[in-house]
């Protein structure tokens, strides 16, 4: 049984009042994951910008 099947099995046995919390937690994890990806992209951009914004880089890409 894979993780998704185990999760579905557990959800089917979970009392109705707890299902809202389960759903809320799953949504939280999705938002958290998206936020972390965005933060990583922003950190990479600012780090790489140090090289991208140099005159030498502009000159190197002129001929392409």
Buried (B, 14 or more C-beta within 10 A) or exposed (E): EEEEEEEEEEEEEEEEEEEEEEEEEEEEEEEEEEEEEEEEEEEEEEEEEEEEEEEEEEEEEEEE
